[in-house]
């Protein structure tokens, strides 16, 4: 009986592996088409006209900052330096316990000013609003701690422009980030309500972004390089395909442009979920599809900035378990959309995709981790067959990763050729060196989801090199 | 027991078969893709070092013209056509006016936008005519057409005046907007458009009049401050500040009590722009019955530096107390903090 059960488990794992990888290969094919089209489109774009035209739609950039003293000044500097005709930068200090506000005050000569703003969203108490004597387009809101969603809502109350761009405080942005993000929207602002774009990862984003395009290094540490590969797969193999198929599931928190009236209509960022980005994207889809409205949410392949990646396993696990939790919370919350034709591709493809590849994955992984060694020990499963299967999975994973590297390089030509080669060689070992950490983080995240834990568990910022 | 052993063998054989198939496909795929990345990048680096030339050989030109003339069925094909069009434009091909028309007429706005951009790059008389014709017919996003026409200024100016009389309000809107950089053109038509039936056109007309001067312009701008549409009042508030200067302050100050938030914000912006010249009007609304008008006036008085001036010069002034009463406790706290830091800087400097 037990032997039969073990045999069944082996077959279930095999079936799951085949199903998910067929889906991944199909998504890569769609992503390749999308990447090609976007590449042509970007080549036909004149950023100089966009950057100087008074008809380019102004944007309010909102940065939610909580204990970000190490990164905040460089992030704000990069946002103020964005090449864009008209934008304002609103930094919301969400009750930081460190010197975030002091750093901002010193760097940008902040002075307190009273501003009478609209209270569209209820937030924790705003303690003071500062303006910069040196940089007129900078506004800093100092408020009591209420979480990232609350901070973004406070920023929305202050925002003056029709489009808002929520960004993370630990990301350094490319000078053309807003131009790249808004290039689609300016062509069709009535229909395109949300855009996100590709971000990369580095231990020290300022240092990485300081290098010129084409010569940008990828961190030497394989630990960060594997995270870089993870980002590439997420953006190029998945999100580009989702975008083309009309079910962009996650407008990432580090760079998310939304039409402000849409955010006001759906009630702003929600405080009841662990993270705000995936849930908001689902909520917007749910509202617009329920009402049968014509809209588009896109992910672009253009690299808009570099975010800070965890430099230790502990920090990485803290980050990824949070991501796992929010995916599970969101997919469960919007279970009414699963396989529901009313929600078109989001309900028929997107939500089930997340359910199978993200929410159920930890259960299958536990099943495999527990039962496969037993099956081998009891002689049900041949260790040689197991070994061949592991090698096959490793190279399949490597091939999918190579696709992501290729799509990225075709799009941006950002990285040094020798770093690309290193990434390609690291790819087959991802399964044994990096994936186990992610499996552990996902298990932890799923367990915390089942327990109803919604804490942020923010990881400590990396120590930066002295400028 | 025998059956169980057979099942195990079957499971092992199945897994092995799948693993071998996957490995047979994945390993060469990984090697091939890696080679494509490495060699592709090397080719790109080599080409990048070659000198850039827009000149095309006769054979290449013929191939590109053929590609542009074809009617592609796929999105991919359409983008290849755009790429060919751009290369022909860079080489100043004489058949461009004919070749670009079908691309400009493409139903996909992104393709049409690429054609619009190419016309902007060209900038010849025929390109301007095509852009204005596209503005009228709605081929491509009008905002992108407008951006290209604006970068070609001053050439399109005189051609835009007749467009103000177009029957389509969207076209009139863009014509009125685009006349911003031409203060000598179309004044009477723009004034007439401040009474247009379409509120977007009225808003554009009053915005453009904001960069002009004269009694007729001033009268039209002041009249627009009472427009029934809130966004026309927004533009009128900003325009009135520019056209009339301090003389507009009392009228704009009244808009601080407007029912719409964005009109009040525009009024604050306009009053800020007038600087200390707006102070007398602002003081007069510190006791207004509408709380938005009161705190809006206090905020502008703070922003133009009047609060700091009073707080430093005469901290016990009753007027300062009235401003604090209108603006609330936070306005007072912020002012005191600023004054404290100014005083501290003074001590440091001494």
Interface residues (C-beta under 8 A of the other chain):
Chain A: X3 X4 X7 X10 X11 X14 X18 X21 X33 X36 X37 X40 X41 X43 X44 X45 X46 X49 X50 X52 X53 X54 X55 X56 X111 X112 X113 X114 X115 X116 X118 X128 X129 X160 X184 X186 X187 X188 X189 X379 X380 X381 X382 X385 X386 X388 X389 X391 X392 X393 X395 X396 X398 X399 X402 X403 X405 X406 X409 X410 X413 X417 X420 X421 X424 X427 X428
Chain B: X4 X7 X8 X11 X12 X14 X15 X16 X18 X19 X20 X22 X23 X25 X26 X27 X29 X30 X33 X34 X36 X37 X38 X40 X41 X42 X44 X45 X75 X76 X79 X80 X82 X83 X86 X109 X110 X113 X114 X117 X118 X120 X121 X141 X143 X144 X146 X147 X148 X150 X151 X177 X180 X261 X265 X292 X295 X296 X298 X299 X302 X303 X327 X328 X330 X331 X333 X334 X337 X338 X341
